[in-house]
Amino acid sequence: MLIISEMSYIKESFGELKNNVTWPTLVKAQKLTVVVAVFSILFSLAIWGVDTVFTKVIEGYFSLMN
């Protein structure tokens, strides 16, 4: 019984994706991919910068404790 309900769920899901979802054009998908990649790189650089600053602060603190 569980397998039958899972199979019908999968079939209905594919039907939803095929008939009811509006997919972007290839050009729009490529542009959005570039936007996501740029923001991911910028965000990772920002996190790296904050991590570097915090590392220097912590190292400075512990060097003062010695």
RALIN-V25712 format. One record per pair of residues at least 4 apart in sequence whose C-alpha atoms are under 6 Angstrom apart, sorted by the first residue. I is the first residue (numbers start at 1). J is the second residue. D is the distance in Angstrom with one decimal. If there is no record, write none. Layout:
i: <I	I>
j: <J	J>
d: <D	D>
This chain:
i: <15	16	17	24	24	36	39	56>
j: <19	20	21	28	29	40	43	60>
d: <5.9	5.1	5.2	6.0	5.9	6.0	5.9	6.0>
